[in-house]
Amino acid sequence: MQKQNNVDKEELTRSVLSALLLVTVVVGALLWPSLTPKESTGAVALLIHAPRTITTGTQQDILVEAVNSSGAVDLTRNDTVKISLDSGAARIRCKFCPDRTWSKMVKLNLDQGIARIEFFGPQRERIVINATWLSGGSPLTSTSITTYLLQFHPEETEFPP
């Protein structure tokens, strides 16, 4: 009888432990999504797309994008940004703005997370292109890249119209 009683206690203990283990697994599965961090889909930084080298006297399109932590463009961003050059003679202008004056700095709004500018450099030099967030949804980390103007044909000194 005592042996039967010990067997019942062991069986009861196993059943309780099995039930607790099952409850732990189910609760863990339900809570796991809220415990793991979700990747942000919102933009956190500006990213400049420009070639490392550009031929002097040629016009080049350059993109500035508002990107999230995965590098994807945030299409909801229409922030105001400043794009500027550290250069001697090179200039930029907004590709689709009414004011198409060549200058070392332009302020423009992102269109679905993207700004498009035109670049022209009449002589050989090293250029630093800067993109700086000015206003909008939330601050975006600024960025800079370096590109080089190389001469492969006679230098064109006139800026395109």
C-alpha positions as CSV (number, residue, x, y, z in Angstrom):
1,M,0.0,0.0,0.0
2,Q,2.9,2.3,0.9
3,K,4.5,1.4,-2.4
4,Q,1.3,2.3,-4.3
5,N,1.2,5.6,-2.4
6,N,4.8,6.5,-3.4
7,V,4.0,5.7,-7.0
8,D,1.0,7.9,-6.9
9,K,3.1,10.8,-5.5
10,E,5.7,10.3,-8.2
11,E,3.1,10.3,-10.9
12,L,1.4,13.4,-9.4
13,T,4.8,15.2,-9.2
14,R,5.6,14.3,-12.9
15,S,2.2,15.5,-14.0
16,V,2.5,18.8,-12.1
17,L,6.1,19.4,-13.5
18,S,4.9,18.6,-17.1
19,A,2.0,21.0,-16.7
20,L,4.3,23.7,-15.5
21,L,6.7,23.1,-18.3
22,L,3.9,23.3,-20.8
23,V,2.5,26.5,-19.3
24,T,6.1,28.0,-19.4
25,V,6.5,27.2,-23.1
26,V,3.1,28.6,-24.0
27,V,3.6,31.8,-22.0
28,G,7.1,32.2,-23.5
29,A,5.8,31.8,-27.0
30,L,3.1,34.4,-26.4
31,L,5.4,36.9,-24.8
32,W,8.5,36.5,-27.0
33,P,7.4,39.0,-29.7
34,S,7.0,41.7,-27.1
35,L,10.4,40.9,-25.4
36,T,12.5,41.0,-28.6
37,P,13.3,44.5,-30.0
38,K,11.6,45.4,-33.3
39,E,13.7,47.0,-36.0
40,S,12.8,50.6,-36.5
41,T,11.3,51.4,-39.9
42,G,11.8,55.2,-39.5
43,A,14.7,57.1,-40.9
44,V,17.7,57.7,-38.7
45,A,20.3,59.1,-41.1
46,L,21.0,60.8,-44.4
47,L,22.9,58.8,-47.0
48,I,24.7,60.3,-50.1
49,H,24.9,58.4,-53.3
50,A,27.7,59.8,-55.5
51,P,30.5,58.3,-57.6
52,R,34.0,58.2,-56.0
53,T,35.4,59.9,-59.2
54,I,33.7,62.2,-61.6
55,T,35.1,63.5,-64.9
56,T,35.7,67.2,-65.0
57,G,33.3,69.1,-67.2
58,T,30.5,66.6,-66.9
59,Q,27.2,67.0,-65.1
60,Q,26.5,64.3,-62.5
61,D,23.3,63.5,-60.6
62,I,23.7,62.9,-56.9
63,L,21.0,61.4,-54.5
64,V,20.6,62.1,-50.8
65,E,18.3,59.7,-49.0
66,A,16.7,59.4,-45.6
67,V,17.4,55.8,-44.5
68,N,16.5,53.6,-41.6
69,S,18.9,51.4,-39.6
70,S,18.7,48.7,-42.3
71,G,19.6,51.2,-45.1
72,A,16.1,51.3,-46.6
73,V,14.7,54.6,-47.8
74,D,11.9,56.0,-45.5
75,L,9.4,57.1,-48.1
76,T,7.4,59.1,-45.5
77,R,10.2,61.7,-45.0
78,N,9.8,65.2,-46.6
79,D,12.3,66.9,-44.3
80,T,14.3,70.0,-45.2
81,V,18.0,69.3,-45.7
82,K,21.1,71.3,-46.6
83,I,23.6,69.9,-49.1
84,S,26.9,71.7,-49.4
85,L,30.3,71.3,-51.0
86,D,33.8,71.8,-49.6
87,S,35.4,72.6,-52.9
88,G,37.2,75.2,-55.0
89,A,35.2,75.5,-58.3
90,A,32.6,72.7,-58.2
91,R,28.9,73.6,-57.7
92,I,25.6,72.0,-57.2
93,R,21.9,72.8,-57.8
94,C,18.5,71.3,-57.0
95,K,17.4,69.1,-59.9
96,F,13.7,69.8,-59.7
97,C,13.5,73.2,-57.8
98,P,12.4,76.4,-59.5
99,D,15.8,78.0,-58.5
100,R,18.4,76.2,-60.7
101,T,21.3,78.5,-59.8
102,W,24.7,76.8,-59.4
103,S,26.1,77.3,-55.9
104,K,28.1,75.6,-53.1
105,M,25.0,75.0,-51.0
106,V,21.4,74.2,-51.6
107,K,18.5,73.8,-49.2
108,L,15.6,71.6,-50.3
109,N,12.9,69.2,-49.2
110,L,13.2,65.5,-49.5
111,D,10.6,64.0,-51.8
112,Q,9.5,60.6,-50.4
113,G,12.8,60.4,-48.6
114,I,15.0,61.4,-51.5
115,A,16.7,64.7,-52.6
116,R,18.1,64.9,-56.2
117,I,20.8,67.4,-57.0
118,E,23.0,68.0,-60.0
119,F,26.8,68.4,-59.6
120,F,29.3,70.1,-62.0
121,G,33.0,70.5,-61.5
122,P,35.1,72.3,-64.1
123,Q,38.5,71.4,-62.8
124,R,40.5,68.7,-61.1
125,E,40.0,68.7,-57.3
126,R,39.0,66.8,-54.2
127,I,35.4,67.5,-53.2
128,V,33.6,66.8,-49.9
129,I,29.8,66.6,-50.2
130,N,27.9,67.2,-46.9
131,A,24.2,66.5,-46.2
132,T,22.8,68.0,-43.1
133,W,19.2,67.7,-41.6
134,L,17.6,71.1,-40.9
135,S,14.0,70.3,-40.0
136,G,11.2,67.8,-40.3
137,G,9.9,64.7,-38.5
138,S,12.8,63.7,-36.3
139,P,16.5,64.6,-36.5
140,L,18.6,62.6,-39.1
141,T,22.3,62.0,-38.7
142,S,24.3,64.1,-41.1
143,T,26.8,62.6,-43.5
144,S,29.7,63.5,-45.7
145,I,31.5,61.8,-48.6
146,T,34.6,62.6,-50.6
147,T,34.7,62.4,-54.4
148,Y,37.5,63.3,-56.8
149,L,37.2,65.3,-60.1
150,L,39.5,63.8,-62.6
151,Q,40.4,65.2,-66.1
152,F,40.0,62.8,-69.0
153,H,39.4,65.4,-71.6
154,P,40.0,69.1,-71.9
155,E,38.5,70.9,-69.0
156,E,35.1,72.4,-69.5
157,T,34.9,75.7,-67.6
158,E,31.4,76.8,-68.4
159,F,28.6,75.6,-66.2
160,P,25.6,74.1,-68.0
161,P,22.5,76.2,-68.3
